[in-house]
């Protein structure tokens, strides 16, 4: 969205969006991460406090344990970004007509 004129009130659109990244939470990355970020320990405590706000989710304790174990660092993976074009997938779901052989 930052490259389009969707929200003109936010200013001029970017000429080029530099990167799109994925972030692993419960499921691992599809391919190895490309960037590691390290932060002060105080950031880890803030992050754990924010995650614990969702403690009504039964699986949240395993996430908190994972985050606490690795410490104040994050991993992300850059991915190729293309705008979604539904027409690209149309033929994939269309029924193919058989060609009748005549002898």
DSSP file (Angstrom, degrees, kcal/mol; ACC not computed):
  #  RESIDUE AA STRUCTURE BP1 BP2  ACC     N-H-->O    O-->H-N    N-H-->O    O-->H-N    TCO  KAPPA ALPHA  PHI   PSI    X-CA   Y-CA   Z-CA
    1    1 A X    > >       0   0    0      0, 0.0     3,-1.4     0, 0.0     5,-0.5   0.000 360.0 360.0 360.0 -29.7    0.0    0.0    0.0
    2    2 A X  T 3 5 +     0   0    0      1,-0.3    12,-3.3    11,-0.1    14,-0.1   0.730 360.0  52.7 -66.0 -19.4    2.9    2.4    0.7
    3    3 A X  T 3 5S+     0   0    0     10,-0.2    -1,-0.3    12,-0.1     2,-0.2   0.544 104.9  66.7 -92.2  -7.3    3.7    2.3   -3.1
    4    4 A X  T < 5S-     0   0    0     -3,-1.4     3,-0.3     8,-0.1    10,-0.2  -0.507  89.2-112.0-107.0 177.3    0.2    3.2   -4.2
    5    5 A X  T   5S+     0   0    0      1,-0.2     3,-0.5    -2,-0.2    -3,-0.1  -0.216  73.8 123.4-100.3  41.7   -2.0    6.3   -3.8
    6    6 A X  S   <S+     0   0    0     -5,-0.5     2,-0.5     1,-0.3    -1,-0.2   0.912  81.2  26.2 -70.8 -43.9   -4.4    4.6   -1.5
    7    7 A X    >   +     0   0    0     -3,-0.3     3,-2.2    -6,-0.3    -1,-0.3  -0.699  66.3 171.4-121.4  77.9   -4.1    7.0    1.4
    8    8 A X  G >  S+     0   0    0     -3,-0.5     3,-1.7    -2,-0.5    -1,-0.1   0.766  74.3  69.9 -60.8 -23.9   -3.1   10.4   -0.1
    9    9 A X  G 3  S+     0   0    0      1,-0.3    -1,-0.3    -3,-0.1     3,-0.1   0.675  92.1  60.4 -68.0 -14.0   -3.6   12.1    3.3
   10   10 A X  G <  S-     0   0    0     -3,-2.2    -1,-0.3     1,-0.4     2,-0.2   0.448 118.3-100.9 -90.7  -0.5   -0.5   10.2    4.5
   11   11 A X    <   -     0   0    0     -3,-1.7    -1,-0.4    -4,-0.2    -4,-0.1  -0.598  63.1 -19.4 113.7-175.8    1.7   11.8    1.9
   12   12 A X  S    S-     0   0    0     -2,-0.2     3,-0.1     1,-0.1    -8,-0.1  -0.371  72.1-107.7 -68.0 143.9    3.3   10.9   -1.3
   13   13 A X        -     0   0    0    -10,-0.1   -10,-0.2     1,-0.1     2,-0.1  -0.343  37.6 -99.9 -68.5 153.9    3.5    7.2   -2.2
   14   14 A X        -     0   0    0    -12,-3.3     3,-0.2   -10,-0.2    -1,-0.1  -0.457  21.0-135.9 -68.8 145.4    6.9    5.5   -2.1
   15   15 A X  S    S+     0   0    0      1,-0.3     2,-0.4    -2,-0.1    -1,-0.1   0.899  90.2   6.2 -68.2 -39.9    8.5    5.0   -5.4
   16   16 A X  S    S-     0   0    0    -14,-0.1     2,-0.6    -3,-0.0    -1,-0.3  -0.979  70.4-131.9-147.3 128.8    9.5    1.5   -4.5
   17   17 A X        -     0   0    0     -2,-0.4     3,-0.1    -3,-0.2   -14,-0.0  -0.736  24.5-153.2 -78.5 120.4    8.6   -0.6   -1.5
   18   18 A X        -     0   0    0     -2,-0.6     2,-0.3     1,-0.2    -1,-0.2   0.893  59.5  -3.5 -70.2 -41.5   12.0   -2.0   -0.5
   19   19 A X        -     0   0    0     61,-0.1     2,-0.4    59,-0.0    -1,-0.2  -0.994  44.1-155.0-151.3 152.2   11.2   -5.3    1.3
   20   20 A X  E     -A   79   0A   0     59,-0.7    59,-2.9    -2,-0.3     2,-0.3  -0.996  27.0-166.4-123.1 135.8    8.4   -7.5    2.5
   21   21 A X  E     -A   78   0A   0     -2,-0.4     2,-0.3    57,-0.2    57,-0.2  -0.896  14.9-141.8-124.2 151.2    9.3   -9.8    5.4
   22   22 A X  E     -A   77   0A   0     55,-2.6    55,-2.0    -2,-0.3     2,-0.4  -0.812  14.2-154.4-105.1 155.1    7.7  -12.8    7.1
   23   23 A X  E     -A   76   0A   0     -2,-0.3     2,-0.3    53,-0.2    53,-0.1  -0.995  10.8-136.3-132.8 123.7    7.8  -13.3   10.8
   24   24 A X        +     0   0    0     51,-0.6    51,-0.2    -2,-0.4     4,-0.1  -0.646  35.6 152.3 -84.3 135.8    7.6  -16.7   12.5
   25   25 A X  S    S-     0   0    0      2,-0.5    -1,-0.2    -2,-0.3     3,-0.1   0.577  81.4 -10.8-122.0 -72.7    5.4  -17.0   15.6
   26   26 A X  S    S+     0   0    0      2,-0.1     2,-0.3     1,-0.1    -2,-0.1   0.790 128.4  57.3 -99.1 -38.1    4.1  -20.6   15.9
   27   27 A X  S    S-     0   0    0      1,-0.1    -2,-0.5     0, 0.0     3,-0.1  -0.727  87.3-115.2 -97.8 145.1    5.1  -22.1   12.6
   28   28 A X        -     0   0    0     -2,-0.3    -3,-0.1     1,-0.1    -1,-0.1  -0.180  42.0 -82.8 -70.3 167.4    8.7  -22.1   11.3
   29   29 A X        -     0   0    0      1,-0.1    -1,-0.1    -5,-0.1     3,-0.1  -0.342  27.3-129.1 -67.1 151.5    9.9  -20.2    8.3
   30   30 A X  S    S+     0   0    0      1,-0.2     2,-0.3    -3,-0.1    -1,-0.1   0.780  98.0   7.8 -70.7 -27.7    9.3  -21.8    4.8
   31   31 A X  S    S-     0   0    0      1,-0.0    -1,-0.2     0, 0.0    -2,-0.0  -0.932 109.5 -66.8-144.7 162.8   13.1  -21.1    4.2
   32   32 A X        -     0   0    0     -2,-0.3    -2,-0.1     1,-0.1    -1,-0.0  -0.142  59.6-100.9 -55.9 147.3   15.8  -19.8    6.6
   33   33 A X        -     0   0    0      1,-0.1    44,-0.3    44,-0.1    -1,-0.1  -0.231  22.3-154.0 -64.9 159.5   15.5  -16.3    7.9
   34   34 A X  S    S+     0   0    0     42,-2.0     2,-0.4     1,-0.2    43,-0.2   0.455  71.7  42.9-114.1  -5.7   17.6  -13.5    6.3
   35   35 A X  E     -B   76   0A   0     41,-2.0    41,-2.3     2,-0.0     2,-0.4  -0.996  56.0-163.4-146.9 136.6   17.8  -11.1    9.2
   36   36 A X  E     -B   75   0A   0     -2,-0.4     2,-0.4    39,-0.2    39,-0.2  -0.975  10.3-164.0-117.1 135.0   18.4  -11.2   12.9
   37   37 A X  E     -B   74   0A   0     37,-2.7    37,-2.5    -2,-0.4     2,-0.4  -0.970   1.7-162.1-117.9 132.9   17.6   -8.2   15.2
   38   38 A X  E     -B   73   0A   0     -2,-0.4     2,-0.3    35,-0.2    35,-0.2  -0.920  11.5-179.3-113.5 141.3   19.0   -7.9   18.7
   39   39 A X        -     0   0    0     33,-2.9    33,-0.2    -2,-0.4     5,-0.1  -0.840  36.2 -81.0-131.0 167.2   17.5   -5.6   21.3
   40   40 A X    >>  -     0   0    0     -2,-0.3     3,-1.4     1,-0.1     4,-1.0  -0.320  44.7-110.8 -64.1 154.9   18.1   -4.6   24.9
   41   41 A X  H 3> S+     0   0    0      1,-0.3     4,-1.7     2,-0.2     3,-0.2   0.813 116.5  66.1 -57.3 -32.1   16.8   -7.0   27.6
   42   42 A X  H 3> S+     0   0    0      1,-0.2     4,-1.7     2,-0.2    -1,-0.3   0.831  96.9  55.1 -61.8 -30.8   14.3   -4.3   28.6
   43   43 A X  H <> S+     0   0    0     -3,-1.4     4,-2.5     2,-0.2    -1,-0.2   0.875 103.3  55.6 -68.7 -36.7   12.6   -4.8   25.2
   44   44 A X  H  X S+     0   0    0     -4,-1.0     4,-2.8    -3,-0.2     5,-0.2   0.926 106.3  50.2 -61.1 -44.5   12.2   -8.5   25.8
   45   45 A X  H  X S+     0   0    0     -4,-1.7     4,-2.1     1,-0.2    -1,-0.2   0.901 111.1  48.9 -62.1 -40.7   10.4   -7.8   29.0
   46   46 A X  H  X S+     0   0    0     -4,-1.7     4,-2.2     2,-0.2    -1,-0.2   0.904 111.9  49.7 -63.7 -41.0    8.0   -5.4   27.2
   47   47 A X  H  X S+     0   0    0     -4,-2.5     4,-2.7     2,-0.2    -2,-0.2   0.928 110.3  49.1 -64.5 -45.2    7.4   -8.0   24.5
   48   48 A X  H  X S+     0   0    0     -4,-2.8     4,-2.2     1,-0.2    -1,-0.2   0.886 110.7  51.1 -62.3 -38.5    6.7  -10.8   27.0
   49   49 A X  H  X S+     0   0    0     -4,-2.1     4,-0.6    -5,-0.2    -1,-0.2   0.908 111.1  48.3 -64.1 -41.8    4.2   -8.5   28.8
   50   50 A X  H >< S+     0   0    0     -4,-2.2     3,-0.9     1,-0.2     4,-0.2   0.914 111.8  48.9 -65.3 -43.2    2.5   -7.7   25.5
   51   51 A X  H >< S+     0   0    0     -4,-2.7     3,-2.2     1,-0.2    -2,-0.2   0.901 104.1  59.9 -63.0 -40.3    2.3  -11.3   24.5
   52   52 A X  H >< S+     0   0    0     -4,-2.2     3,-1.6     1,-0.3    -1,-0.2   0.667  85.5  77.5 -66.5 -14.3    0.8  -12.3   27.9
   53   53 A X  T << S+     0   0    0     -3,-0.9    -1,-0.3    -4,-0.6     3,-0.3   0.709  93.6  53.3 -63.8 -17.6   -2.1   -9.9   27.3
   54   54 A X  T X   +     0   0    0     -3,-2.2     3,-2.4    -4,-0.2    -1,-0.3   0.021  69.1 128.0-103.2  25.7   -3.4  -12.8   25.1
   55   55 A X  T <   +     0   0    0     -3,-1.6    -1,-0.2     1,-0.3     6,-0.1   0.629  56.2  77.3 -62.1 -13.5   -3.1  -15.4   27.8
   56   56 A X  T 3  S+     0   0    0     -3,-0.3     2,-0.5    -4,-0.1    -1,-0.3   0.733  76.2  88.9 -67.7 -19.3   -6.7  -16.5   27.2
   57   57 A X  S X  S-     0   0    0     -3,-2.4     3,-1.8     1,-0.1     4,-0.3  -0.698  80.7-141.9 -77.7 123.6   -5.3  -18.3   24.1
   58   58 A X  T >  S+     0   0    0     -2,-0.5     3,-0.6     1,-0.3     4,-0.2   0.811  96.0  51.3 -60.0 -33.5   -4.4  -21.7   25.4
   59   59 A X  T >> S+     0   0    0      1,-0.2     4,-1.1     2,-0.1     3,-0.9   0.484  81.8  94.8 -84.3  -1.1   -1.2  -22.0   23.3
   60   60 A X  H <> S+     0   0    0     -3,-1.8     4,-2.5     1,-0.2    -1,-0.2   0.804  73.9  64.7 -64.0 -29.5    0.2  -18.7   24.4
   61   61 A X  H <> S+     0   0    0     -3,-0.6     4,-2.2    -4,-0.3    -1,-0.2   0.875 100.3  51.3 -63.5 -35.6    2.3  -20.2   27.2
   62   62 A X  H <> S+     0   0    0     -3,-0.9     4,-2.2     2,-0.2    -1,-0.2   0.873 109.9  50.1 -68.8 -34.8    4.4  -22.1   24.6
   63   63 A X  H  X S+     0   0    0     -4,-1.1     4,-2.7     2,-0.2     5,-0.2   0.933 110.6  49.1 -65.4 -45.8    5.0  -18.9   22.7
   64   64 A X  H  X S+     0   0    0     -4,-2.5     4,-2.7     1,-0.2     5,-0.2   0.910 111.1  50.4 -60.0 -42.7    6.1  -17.1   25.9
   65   65 A X  H  X S+     0   0    0     -4,-2.2     4,-2.2    -5,-0.2    -1,-0.2   0.918 111.8  47.8 -62.1 -44.2    8.4  -19.9   26.7
   66   66 A X  H  X S+     0   0    0     -4,-2.2     4,-1.8     2,-0.2    -2,-0.2   0.927 114.2  46.1 -61.2 -46.8   10.0  -19.8   23.2
   67   67 A X  H  X S+     0   0    0     -4,-2.7     4,-1.4     1,-0.2     6,-0.2   0.915 113.8  47.9 -65.4 -44.3   10.5  -16.1   23.3
   68   68 A X  H  < S+     0   0    0     -4,-2.7    -1,-0.2    -5,-0.2    -2,-0.2   0.895 109.5  54.8 -63.8 -39.7   11.9  -16.1   26.8
   69   69 A X  H  < S+     0   0    0     -4,-2.2    -1,-0.2    -5,-0.2    -2,-0.2   0.899 110.3  43.2 -63.2 -43.4   14.3  -18.9   25.9
   70   70 A X  H  < S-     0   0    0     -4,-1.8    -1,-0.2     1,-0.2    -2,-0.2   0.749 102.6-147.5 -78.3 -23.0   15.9  -17.2   22.9
   71   71 A X     <  -     0   0    0     -4,-1.4     2,-2.2    -5,-0.2    -1,-0.2  -0.474  50.9 -14.8  89.6-162.4   16.2  -13.8   24.6
   72   72 A X  S    S+     0   0    0    -33,-0.2   -33,-2.9    -2,-0.1     2,-0.3  -0.345 102.8  99.4 -82.7  62.2   16.0  -10.3   23.1
   73   73 A X  E     - B   0  38A   0     -2,-2.2     2,-0.3   -35,-0.2   -35,-0.2  -0.990  48.7-160.3-143.3 155.6   16.3  -11.2   19.4
   74   74 A X  E     - B   0  37A   0    -37,-2.5   -37,-2.7    -2,-0.3     2,-0.4  -0.935   6.4-150.5-130.8 151.9   14.0  -11.7   16.5
   75   75 A X  E     + B   0  36A   0     -2,-0.3   -51,-0.6   -39,-0.2     2,-0.3  -0.982  18.1 174.0-123.1 137.6   14.4  -13.4   13.1
   76   76 A X  E     -AB  23  35A   0    -41,-2.3   -41,-2.0    -2,-0.4   -42,-2.0  -0.926  20.0-139.6-136.8 164.4   12.7  -12.4    9.9
   77   77 A X  E     -A   22   0A   0    -55,-2.0   -55,-2.6    -2,-0.3     2,-0.2  -0.988  14.2-133.3-130.8 125.3   12.8  -13.5    6.3
   78   78 A X  E     -A   21   0A   0     -2,-0.4     2,-0.3   -57,-0.2   -57,-0.2  -0.533  28.6-167.8 -71.6 139.7   12.7  -11.2    3.3
   79   79 A X  E     -A   20   0A   0    -59,-2.9   -59,-0.7    -2,-0.2     2,-0.2  -0.923  28.5 -98.8-128.6 156.1   10.3  -12.5    0.6
   80   80 A X        -     0   0    0     -2,-0.3     2,-0.5   -61,-0.1   -61,-0.1  -0.533  40.2-146.4 -70.5 137.4    9.7  -11.6   -3.0
   81   81 A X        +     0   0    0     -2,-0.2     2,-0.4     2,-0.0    -1,-0.0  -0.934  25.5 164.0-116.0 121.6    6.8   -9.3   -3.3
   82   82 A X        -     0   0    0     -2,-0.5     2,-0.1     3,-0.0     3,-0.1  -0.989  41.7-107.3-129.8 142.8    4.4   -9.3   -6.3
   83   83 A X        -     0   0    0     -2,-0.4     2,-0.2     1,-0.1    -2,-0.0  -0.427  44.5-101.1 -66.5 143.6    0.9   -7.7   -6.4
   84   84 A X        -     0   0    0     -2,-0.1     2,-0.4     1,-0.0    -1,-0.1  -0.481  38.4-177.1 -69.7 129.5   -1.9  -10.2   -6.3
   85   85 A X    >   -     0   0    0     -2,-0.2     3,-1.8     1,-0.1     4,-0.4  -0.887  11.0-166.2-129.0  98.2   -3.5  -10.9   -9.7
   86   86 A X  T >> S+     0   0    0     -2,-0.4     3,-1.9     1,-0.3     4,-0.6   0.819  84.6  68.2 -56.1 -33.4   -6.4  -13.3   -9.4
   87   87 A X  H >> S+     0   0    0      1,-0.3     3,-0.7     2,-0.2     4,-0.5   0.782  86.1  70.6 -58.9 -26.1   -6.5  -13.9  -13.2
   88   88 A X  H <4 S+     0   0    0     -3,-1.8    -1,-0.3     1,-0.2    -2,-0.2   0.799 105.9  37.5 -59.4 -29.4   -3.1  -15.7  -12.8
   89   89 A X  H X> S+     0   0    0     -3,-1.9     4,-0.7    -4,-0.4     3,-0.6   0.472  88.7  96.7-103.3  -4.6   -4.9  -18.6  -11.1
   90   90 A X  H X< S+     0   0    0     -3,-0.7     3,-1.6    -4,-0.6     4,-0.4   0.924  84.5  46.7 -55.0 -54.2   -8.1  -18.7  -13.1
   91   91 A X  G >< S+     0   0    0     -4,-0.5     3,-0.8     1,-0.3    -1,-0.2   0.748  98.5  71.8 -64.7 -23.5   -7.2  -21.5  -15.5
   92   92 A X  G <4 S+     0   0    0     -3,-0.6    -1,-0.3     1,-0.2    -2,-0.2   0.799 107.2  35.4 -60.9 -28.2   -5.8  -23.6  -12.7
   93   93 A X  G << S+     0   0    0     -3,-1.6     2,-0.2    -4,-0.7    -1,-0.2   0.368  92.6 108.6-110.3   3.2   -9.4  -24.3  -11.6
   94   94 A X  S <  S-     0   0    0     -3,-0.8     2,-0.3    -4,-0.4    -3,-0.0  -0.589  76.3-109.7 -81.9 143.3  -11.2  -24.4  -14.9
   95   95 A X        -     0   0    0     -2,-0.2     2,-0.4     1,-0.1    -1,-0.1  -0.543  31.9-133.0 -72.0 132.7  -12.5  -27.7  -16.1
   96   96 A X        -     0   0    0     -2,-0.3     2,-0.4    -3,-0.0    -1,-0.1  -0.716  13.1-132.5 -89.2 135.4  -10.5  -28.9  -19.1
   97   97 A X        -     0   0    0     -2,-0.4     2,-0.1     1,-0.0    -1,-0.0  -0.729  22.8-122.6 -88.0 134.7  -12.4  -30.3  -22.1
   98   98 A X        -     0   0    0     -2,-0.4     2,-0.6     1,-0.1    -1,-0.0  -0.462  17.8-126.6 -74.3 146.0  -11.2  -33.6  -23.5
   99   99 A X        -     0   0    0     -2,-0.1     2,-0.4     1,-0.0    -1,-0.1  -0.853  24.3-132.7 -94.4 123.3  -10.1  -33.7  -27.1
  100  100 A X        -     0   0    0     -2,-0.6     2,-0.4     1,-0.0    -1,-0.0  -0.605  14.7-138.0 -80.3 130.4  -12.0  -36.5  -28.9
  101  101 A X        -     0   0    0     -2,-0.4     2,-0.5     2,-0.0    -1,-0.0  -0.745  14.6-160.4 -88.9 131.9   -9.8  -38.7  -31.0
  102  102 A X              0   0    0     -2,-0.4    -2,-0.0     1,-0.1     0, 0.0  -0.950 360.0 360.0-113.7 131.2  -11.2  -39.8  -34.4
  103  103 A X              0   0    0     -2,-0.5    -1,-0.1     0, 0.0    -2,-0.0   0.388 360.0 360.0-115.4 360.0   -9.7  -42.8  -36.2
